[in-house]
Amino acid sequence: MKGYAFVRFLRPLTATLCLALSLSAMPAPAQAAAPQEVLSNWYRLVLELVRHTPTYTPPVASRAFAYLGVMSYESVASGRSDMQTLAGQLNGLSPLPAREAGGDFDEAAVLDAALTAGAKALFANTGPTGQRALVAMGRKQEQRVSEGLAPEVMARSAAYGQAVAAHILAWAETDGGADIVNMGFPLDYTLVDKPGQWVPTSKIALQQKPLLPGWGQNRPFAMPAGTPCALPPPPAYSEDPTSAFYAQAKEVYDIKNNLTDEQRMIARYWSDDAMLSNTPPGHWIAIAQQIAARDSLPIERQVDVLARLGVAVADGFVGCWQAKYQYNLLRPITYIRKLIDPKWETLLISPPFPEYPSGHSTQSSAAATVMTAIFGDNFAFSDGSGVDDGLPERSFPSFEAAAHEAALSRLYGGIHFRAAIDRGFEQGACIGAYAVALKTLR
């Protein structure tokens, strides 16, 4: 029950509802809710919903994180003179509604109303338990932020937060990724019958077509449309044992067959499979959330991080998926079983889409580029986001070190060639730079 089997699990689905209900049962603190509390609670729930919503493969999850990040940022920025709107900077985002002149607003109530509407819309197809969790969280959060507020301030703040969410959600509807049909697997798709081209690696009927072949055509967020971070082609396909292509396949084969315990653990730590985890982009969001809590980051810093990080990983999947279907390269298991060892097995299940470049490499490098720009080089941190799933906490000296480990994890797992890892990492740095260039805090 791992990989892209699209089965529900790992943690019981009720964990999502339990999170919301446990928050509902907590005694109300003496002081009013702070925006940081609102943000943390909603993101905790969203990270759970990602793993329990059927269509939330990594590209789809990255899109949601980007829109929620922008929604959070604009909710906060609209009430401050030291923050710049992302309207006019992100592709297709028009100016947001202005706050009512002279009216009083509560910042926690504005943010909560926006995230309540945003999460409900973006996770509209989550299951019944997830729906109950959304309702429970919304009810508790509204109760918290309204404590001690004048009714007219609460109403004005909630209405404005809902207006921000409506504007962002209308923008989201036009990006090309709003509707996911058949779990993201096309009903009509013709495989390319040529040597070196991708073929299915799973026996699951749904996965005889590749995942989201049109995702690379979606409107990006900060990255210009087209192929500004295009990749060179992978090594030329060859079945000659003296060729460069054969050599990189032999490297995958040898490494997987001689893995150390540490390498096995790294592969599983970064696996982040759909429906079994927060997904790769969610892993980076969880890291950001842990740093925010550890360092007590002010709200303006938190929403800046979440907006730029969300944009970077979402653009990372758009750029990566464009290249994947441009080159349509077969997976190592297909080549190795044909030419080296017909009984060979990977450590991780090969995902059902083309190999080049590595999505882990592209989006992790994009994420690390943003995080390094915000927090600096050699920023040490620990990640315990997988502890509840039986994975140990890991510590890193920098974001780049973590991203490199995430990229190499796919080599250890036997599902990517070296070129896909190296070129994907370069692509991610290029894509991440566009999110870094956004003007946010003055």
N, C-alpha and C positions, 0 to 999 in steps of 0.2 A: 504494500500500500504506500508506494512512494512515486516520485516522478510525476508525469503528467497523466496519471490514471483517472483524474477527475472523480475521485471518490471522496466522500466527506470523512473527515476525521481530525486525526491525531489527538488534539485536546477535544474533549466532548463539546458538542455544539452548545450545550447549555452554559459553557464558560462565558460566552458572549452575554447572555441574559444575566448570569450571576454577577458579572461586572457592573452592569447598569443597576441591578437591584441592590447590590451591596452599597453602591453610592447613594441610592435612595434611602437606605436604612441608616446611614451615618447621621449622627446628631449634627445639627447645623452649627458651624462655628459662630463665635460671638460677633466676629466682624463680617462685613459684607463680602460677597464673592469678588475675587480679583480676576482680571482677565486671564492671568496665567493659569488659574485654577480651571477656568472654563476651557481654555485651549488644551490643557493636559488631559482633562476628562474626555473630551470629544475625540482627541487623537488616540487615546487608549482604546476607545470603543471602535474607532475606524480600523485600527490595526487588527483587531479581532474579526471585524466584519469581512475584511479582505480575505481571510483564510476560509470563510464560510459562505462566500457568495460565488455561485458556480461559474460565472463568466469572468471572474477576476484572475486571469492569467497575468503574468508580470507586466506586459505592455498596458493592459487595461487598468491595472492597479496604479501604474505610474501616472496615467492620465488623471485619475481621481486625486492622487496626492498633489498634483500640480494645481488643479482647480481649487481644492480645499486650501492650499497654501496661499494662492492669490486672493481667495475670498477672505482668509484670515488677515492677510496683510492689508488689503483695502479697507476692511472694517476698522482696523486700528489707525491706519494712515489718514483716514478721512477726518479724524478728530485731532490731528497734530500738525503743527507747522514745520516740524523737523523731519518729516517723511514725505517722499515724493510718490505720487501715484504711478502705477505701472501702466496705466492707460496711455496709449501712444507709444509705449515701449515694447509691449508684447503684441505679436501679430494679431490684428483684428480686434483688439480690445479698445472699445470706444470709451469716452469719459463716463465715469460712474455718476449716479445721482448725487447731488450735493445735500449736505445736511441742512435742515431747516434753520434759517438765520435766526439767531437770538434764542433758540430753544435749548434747554438743558438736555444732555444725553448722559447715560451711564454706559461706560465703555464695556463693562462685562456683559451688560444686557444686549448691546449692539452685536458684540462678537458671538454671543450665544445664539441669538436669533438667526444670524447668518449661517452658523455651522449646523444648527438644527435643520434649517431648510436645505442646506447643501448636502448634508449626509443623507437625509431622507430621499432626496432626488437621485443622488449618485449611487445609492444602494437600494434603489426601489425594487430590484429583483432578488434581494437576499431572502432567505427562508423565513418561515413563521417565527422562529425563535429570534432571529436577527431583527425582525420587525418589532417584536415585543421589546427587545433591548433598546431599539431606537425610541420607541414611545416612552419607555421607562426613563431613559436618559434625558429626553426632552422635558419630561414632566419635572424631574428632580432639578435639572439645571434652571429651568424657569422659576421654580420655587426659590432656589438659592439666590439668583440674581435679583429677584423682585423684593427680597427681604429689606425692609426699611426704605424702599424707594417710593416716592410719590407716584400714584397711579398714572398721572399724565406723563411723567418722565419715563416710566416703564413702557407705556404704550408708544411713545415717540421713539424710544430707543429700539424697541422690538420692530416697529414698522420700518425703521431705517435699515436695520440689519437684514430684514427680509428683502428690502429693495436691493441691497448690495448682492445678496445671494441670487435674486432673480436676474439681475444684470449679468452676473458671471455665468449662470446656468444657460441663459439665452446665448451667450457667446460660445459656450461649450457645445451647444447643439449643432453648430456650423463647422466643426473641426474635422468631420469625417469619421470620428471614432465613437459616436454616441450610441449607435445601434450594433449590438453583438448578436449575430444570428448563429444558431447551431453551435453554441459554445465557442465560436470563433473559427470553426473549421468550415471552409466553403462547401456549399452543396454541389457546386460545379467547379471543377478544376482539373486541368489536363496535365499530368506529370510529363516531364521532359524525358524522353527515352534516348538518352545519350550517355556515353561513359563519363563518369565524374559528377553527374547531376544527382540531386537529392532524390532518395526513395524512402518510403516509410520504413521505420525501424521498430514499429510496434504492431502487435497483432490486434489491438483494439480497433473495432470497426470505424469508430469516429475519427481515428487518427491516420486513416489512409490518405487523407488530404492534409496539407500543411497548415499550421496555425496562422491566422490573420495575414494572409499574403498581401493585402492592401494596406496594412498599417503604415508602411513607409511613405504612403501618399497623404497621410493625415497632415493637417496644418500644424507646424511646430509652434512652440511658444516664443522663445527668444531667438532661436536659430533661424536664419533666413530660409525661406522656402527654396526647394531645389536640393542641391547636393553640395553645400558649402564645406562639409567635412567628409568629402568623398574619399574612398579608399582605393589603393591600387589593387589589382586582381591578386588572388591567392597564387601560390606556386602552381605552375602549369600541371594539369592532371597528367599523370603517367603511371603505368603499371610496370615500368621497367625497374627492376631492383636496384639499379644504379642511379635512379632519378632522385631529385630533391623531394618530390612528393612522396615517394616510397619511404625516404629517410624520415620524414616527419611522421608518417604512420607508424614506422618501426619505433620511433621515440615514444609515442603514446602507448604502444604495445609493451615495450620494455618497462616504462615507468609504472604502468598499472600493475604489471606482474611482479614488481619488486617494491611495492609501497611500504614505507615505514608506518608505524602506528600513528605518528604525528601527521603524516600526509593523509592517511585515511580519515583522521579526525578533522583536518582542515577541509577536506572534500565534503564531509557531512555537515560541518559547521556552516559553510557557505551555500549549501545545496538550495535552500529556500524554495522548495517546490511549491507549485500552485496547489491550492486547496489543502496544503499541509503546513503552511507557514504564512508569514506576513509578506512573502515574495521578496525578491532581491531589492526592489525599490523600498519596500516597507522595512527591510533590514536597516537601510541607511536612515530612514525616517526615525526608526526606533533608537538608533545611535544618537541622532540629534536630540531626541527627547530626553535621553539619559543625561547628556551633557547639559541641557537646559536645566534639569532638576538639580544636578550636582553643583552647578555653578550659579544657581539662582539667577538666571538671565532675566533681564527686564523684558516686558512684553514686546517692545519694539524690536529688540534683538531676536526674540524667538520667532516672531512672524517673518522677519527678514530672512532668517535661516530657512524656515519652512517653505517660503515662497520660492526662493532661489534654488533650494535643493530639489523641491518638487518639479520646477521647470527643467532643471538639468537632467534629472533621471527620465522625465517624460520625453524631452528632446532626444535623449540618448537612445530610447527605444525607437523613436521615429527614424533617426539616422541609421541605427543598426539594422532595423527591419528593411529599410530601403536597400542597403547593401546585401543583406541576406538573399533577397529575391532577385537582385541583379545578378549575383554570381551563382546562386542555387547549388551550392556545393554539398556533396554527400558527407555523411557523418563517418567518423573513424571506424565504428563498428561494421559498417557496410564494406569498407575497403579491406579492413583487417581480416574479416571472415572470408572474403573472397580470395585474398592473395597471401595471407600469412598464417592464419589459424582459424579454421571453420568453427571451432568450438569456443572461441574467445568470448569473454563476458566483460562488460564494463562494471565499474564500481557503482556508478550512478546510472539511472535510466536515461537514455538519450532522448532529449526533447523532440517533439514532432514538428520540426521545421529545419530549414537549411542551416549549415554549420558556420559559414564565414560571414561576418566576424562573430566573436563571442559576445553575447548580450551581457553576461556578467562583467566582462572586461570593459565594454563601452560605458555602461551605466555606472559602474563602480568608479571608473576613472573620472567621469563627469561629476559624480558626487564628491569625490575627493578634491577635485579642482575647486569646487565651490566652497567646501568646508575649509580647505587650506586658505583660501582667499579671505574668509571671514575670521577664522580663529588663528591662523598663522602656521608656519612650518613647525615641525617637531612638537605638535600639540598632542600630548599623551592622553589616552583615554582607555577605558575598559568597557566592554560590551557584554552585558548579561541578558540580552533579549531572548536568548534561546534556553535559558536555565529551566523554564517550566516544561520544555520539550526534552529535557535530559541532556542538553548540550552545555559544556562547561563555559564559564566566563572566560573571555580572552582579552588580553591587554595589548595595545599597540603604541609604538612611539610616535606615530603620525598617521594622518588620513591616507597618505600615499602608500605607506606600508600596508595598511589594511586593504586598500584597493588592489595592490599587487598580489596579496595573498588570496583575495577573492578571485582574481583573474586566474591565478595558477591552480586554484582548486578545481577548475574544469579540466585541466590537464590530468590532475590526479584522479579525477572521476572517470577519465577515459572517454570524454564526450567532445573534446575539442583538440584540434591540431595547434601547434605552437604559433603558426602565422595568424590564426584567428585571435589568439590571445594578445599577441604583440600589436597587431594592427588595430584591434578593437580598443586597446588601451590608448593608442595614439588618437583614434577617433574620439574617444570620450573626453580627452583633454581639450580637443578642438571645440567640441560641443559645449562643454562646461564653461569655456571662456565666454560664451555669449550670455550665460546666466550671471557670471561674475560682472560683466560690463553693465548690467542693469543698474540704474540710479535709484537708490532706495533711501537710506538714511542720509540726511544732509550733514 
